[in-house]
Amino acid sequence: MNYKGRPNFTAYSAGSHPSGAVRPEAVAELESARLSTDGLRSKSWDEFAKPDAPKLDFVFTVCDNAAKEVCPFWPGQPLTAHWGVPDPAAVRGTAEEIQDAYRSAFVTLERRIDLFLSLPLATIDELAIKREIDRIGRQ
């Protein structure tokens, strides 16, 4: 999102249970797509629920488990959608199977980001945007 959505969007990544380190498989996937990994760190989504957090217009939960979790209150009431993908960090197997899981998550999210960025956000109302981001998450 940061690469394809600039200058209109700034994306952040966080989780409900951060591990304390960015997974090397995730870094490898980003690097293979020639995307910057500068400044990436493991962080809690609680950082974005604080009053001094960056203003969020959209929040997309992506982990399959996140749909079942209670999300924090997001200041500013951004539009939210669940774009669930199987958690690649939960995959156990060979190095190739684990990397395949990260690749699959990357491809799925890249497709959804492309669809999101193709929406005429400036010309449709909030309810229509909500319907569309929910629809994208089911693809």
C-alpha positions in Angstrom: 0.0 0.0 0.0 2.8 2.4 0.8 4.4 1.8 -2.6 1.3 1.7 -4.8 -0.9 4.1 -2.8 1.5 7.0 -2.5 1.0 9.9 -2.1 -2.6 9.3 -1.1 -2.1 6.6 1.5 0.3 5.8 4.3 0.0 2.2 5.6 0.9 0.8 8.9 1.2 -2.8 10.0 0.6 -4.1 13.5 -0.8 -7.2 15.2 -2.8 -8.2 18.3 0.1 -10.4 19.6 3.3 -9.0 18.2 6.3 -11.4 18.3 8.9 -8.8 18.9 10.6 -9.3 15.6 9.7 -9.0 11.9 9.7 -12.5 10.5 12.6 -13.0 8.1 10.3 -14.8 5.6 8.2 -11.6 5.4 11.2 -9.5 4.9 12.4 -11.9 2.2 9.0 -11.6 0.4 9.1 -7.8 0.5 12.7 -7.7 -0.7 11.9 -10.1 -3.6 9.1 -7.7 -4.7 11.7 -4.8 -4.4 9.8 -3.1 -1.6 11.5 -1.2 1.1 11.8 -2.9 4.5 13.4 0.2 6.1 11.9 0.9 9.5 9.8 -2.2 9.8 9.3 -3.5 13.3 7.0 -5.7 15.2 4.3 -3.7 17.0 1.0 -4.0 18.7 -2.2 -2.6 17.1 -2.7 -0.9 20.5 -0.2 1.8 19.3 -2.9 2.9 16.8 -5.7 3.1 19.3 -3.9 5.8 21.4 -5.0 9.5 21.1 -1.7 10.6 19.6 -1.6 7.8 17.0 -1.7 8.6 13.3 -5.2 9.3 11.9 -6.6 6.2 10.3 -9.1 6.3 7.5 -9.2 2.6 6.9 -8.4 -0.4 9.0 -8.0 -3.8 7.4 -7.6 -6.8 9.6 -5.9 -9.6 7.7 -5.1 -12.6 10.0 -7.8 -15.3 9.9 -7.8 -15.2 13.7 -8.3 -11.4 13.8 -12.0 -11.7 12.7 -12.7 -13.5 16.0 -10.7 -11.1 18.2 -12.0 -8.0 19.8 -10.3 -5.1 18.1 -9.4 -1.9 19.9 -11.4 1.2 19.5 -9.9 3.1 16.6 -9.9 6.9 17.1 -11.7 8.8 14.4 -13.9 5.8 13.5 -12.1 4.7 10.4 -13.9 2.3 7.9 -13.0 -1.2 8.8 -13.0 -4.5 6.9 -11.7 -8.0 7.4 -9.4 -9.2 4.6 -8.6 -12.5 6.2 -5.7 -14.6 4.9 -4.2 -17.7 6.4 -1.5 -16.6 8.8 1.8 -17.6 7.2 3.6 -17.4 10.6 1.4 -20.3 11.8 2.6 -22.6 9.0 4.8 -25.5 10.1 6.8 -27.4 7.5 9.8 -27.2 5.2 11.4 -23.8 4.5 9.8 -24.0 1.0 6.3 -24.6 2.5 6.7 -21.7 4.9 8.0 -19.4 2.1 5.1 -20.5 -0.1 2.7 -19.5 2.7 4.3 -16.0 2.8 4.1 -15.7 -1.0 0.5 -16.7 -1.0 -0.4 -14.1 1.6 1.6 -11.5 -0.3 -0.1 -12.2 -3.6 -3.6 -12.2 -2.0 -3.0 -8.9 -0.2 -1.4 -7.3 -3.3 -4.5 -8.2 -5.4 -6.8 -6.8 -2.7 -4.7 -3.6 -2.5 -4.8 -3.2 -6.3 -8.6 -3.5 -6.2 -8.9 -1.1 -3.3 -6.8 1.5 -5.1 -8.9 1.2 -8.2 -12.0 2.3 -6.3 -13.2 5.9 -7.1 -13.0 6.9 -3.4 -13.4 10.6 -4.2 -16.7 10.0 -6.0 -18.6 7.4 -3.9 -20.1 7.7 -0.5 -18.9 6.0 2.7 -21.5 3.3 2.6 -20.6 2.4 -0.9 -16.9 2.3 0.0 -17.7 0.1 3.0 -19.6 -2.3 0.7 -16.7 -2.4 -1.7 -13.9 -3.0 0.8 -15.9 -5.8 2.4 -16.4 -7.3 -1.1 -12.7 -7.1 -1.8 -12.0 -9.0 1.4 -14.1 -11.9 0.1 -12.1 -12.2 -3.1 
